[in-house]
């Protein structure tokens, strides 16, 4: 007999997957920014980092 998941469980799983995807995208962007900063040798403030990640 197949297991039936409740609607709330399915919604929770979908939301979790969305959040995980968004988190992974932010991590990738942060790594790109660090790599770019490392190559250029310039220093960047935390405020500038957060503004760059919001774009």
Buried (B, 14 or more C-beta within 10 A) or exposed (E): EEEEEEEEEEEEEEEEEEEEEEEEEEEEBEEEBEEEBEEEEEEBEEEEBEEBEEE
